Amino acid sequence: MKICIPISEDRGMESPICGHFGSTPAFLLMDTETRAYRVLANGQAHHEHRHCAPLAMLAGEQVEAFIVGGIGAGALAKLLDLGATVYRGNRGSVAESLEAFAKGALPTVTPADTCSHHHG
């Protein structure tokens, strides 16, 4: 399974999860079977409120699941429309959230859980 996690800075598996999907500086993309990962810079990180376009950066990546610290309703709706599952990650590192994911301990994000305002 390919998982995408928005990160606030690249420290590999110790990267902190970004609090807002659309404004993340980068995405960590991981294959859960091989544990191989790579970091993709988000060229859409700076934008007007409600004009996030991070999915343009992920086009063609075939991501099945996302682990986020926070996400807006519009971005969540787009991800769900693509058939992806979105999980609420720990506010700690990528490694901590992936460990919780492997144990089935991460809750899914619903529209009621989305950010109502823009924050970093």
N, C-alpha and C positions, 0 to 999 in steps of 0.2 A: 504494500500500500504506500502511496506517496502522500506525505503530509507536508503542509505548509504552515510555518510559524512566523509571524511578524516579530522582528527583533529590533531593539533600540540601538544595539551596537554588536559588531561581529566579534565574539569571543568563542566561536565554535559551539560546543555543547554547553558551555557555561554562559552563552549569550542570554541577556535578560529579555524577557518577552515584553514587547511594546504594548502600552496600554490602549492604543488605538490603531486598528487594522489599516485604515486608509492613510494615515500619516506616518506609518512606519518607515524608517530609513532603508530597511532591507528585509528580505524574506529568507528564512532558512528552509530549504526544501530537503526532505529526508525520505529515503526509501526504507521502510521499516523492516523489510526482509534482509537487505544487505547492510543496513545501518550506514550506508554511504550518504553523505549530505554535501550540499553546496549552498552558497549564499548568493542571492540575486539582489542587486541594488534596486530600490524603488524610485525610478525616475519620476514618479507621480506623487511623491511625498509632499510637495509644497503646492497647495491648491486653495481655492476659495472654499469656505464652508459649504458642504453639500455637493461639492464637485470632485469628490474622490474618484480616481480612475485606476486604482491599483490592479484591477483585474486585467487591464491592458498589459501590465508587466508580466502577468502570469499566463498569457495566451499560449496555448499549445503545451502547457506543462502537465496536463492530465492529473491534476491533484484531486484526490478522493476525500481528504479530510483536512480541516484547518483547526489549529489550536490557537486561540486568540486571548488577549488580555481584555480587550474591549472592541466593540464593533458597532457601527451604526445600522439602523434598520434597512436602509437602501442596499448597503453592501451585503448584509446578511441575506436579504431577499434574493439578490443576484446569485450568491453562492448556493443557496438552497434550490433555486431554479436550475442550476447546473447539475444538481444531484449530489452535491457535496454535503458532508456532515460537518457541523461547526461545533467545537467543544470549547468550554471555558477553561483556559489554562491557569496554572498557578502563577502568581505574580513573581515567582522566582525565575530560575533558569530554564532553558530548553530541556536540559537533562531531567530536571525535577518533573516537568510536565509530561515528558515522554514516559517516565517511570509510572506516573499516575495513569496515563493513557493505557499503558500495557496491562495495568491491573484493573482496567475498566472503571477507574475512579473519577474520571472527568465528566462533569455534567454537559449535556448538549445546550447550546445557546438557542433560545426561542426569541421571537420578536419582543416579548415582554422584558427580556434581559439586555436589550440594546441601549447604546448611548443615546441620550437625548440632546447632547451638546458636544461640541468639538473640544477635545483636549489632547495633550501630547503624551 
